[in-house]
Amino acid sequence: RMPIVTIQLARREPPTSREQKAALIDGATQLLVRTLGKRAEDVTVLIEEIDPDNWGQGGVSATALRQQRAASQQ
């Protein structure tokens, strides 16, 4: 079977770079190669970037949480 790995990241500033995403794809692939004995060419890795307005924690959107954290650091 062909494993599919989904990595969900919160969209942020600065954005996750192309190089960082490539490293995530490679790292997840190598993990499945080492732990499950899968062939690298059979591993599919999907990266989903979630807008901070579309998720939250503790009843507060991630956008609001980030704003609160930024204000408390000033």
GIURUR-V984911 format. One record per helix or strand of 2 or more residues. SS is the DSSP state (a for helix, b for strand). FROM is the first residue (numbers start at 1). TO is the last residue. If there is no record, write none. Layout:
SS | FROM | TO
SS | FROM | TO
//
This chain:
b | 4 | 10
a | 18 | 36
a | 40 | 42
b | 44 | 50
a | 52 | 54
b | 56 | 57
b | 60 | 61
a | 62 | 72
//
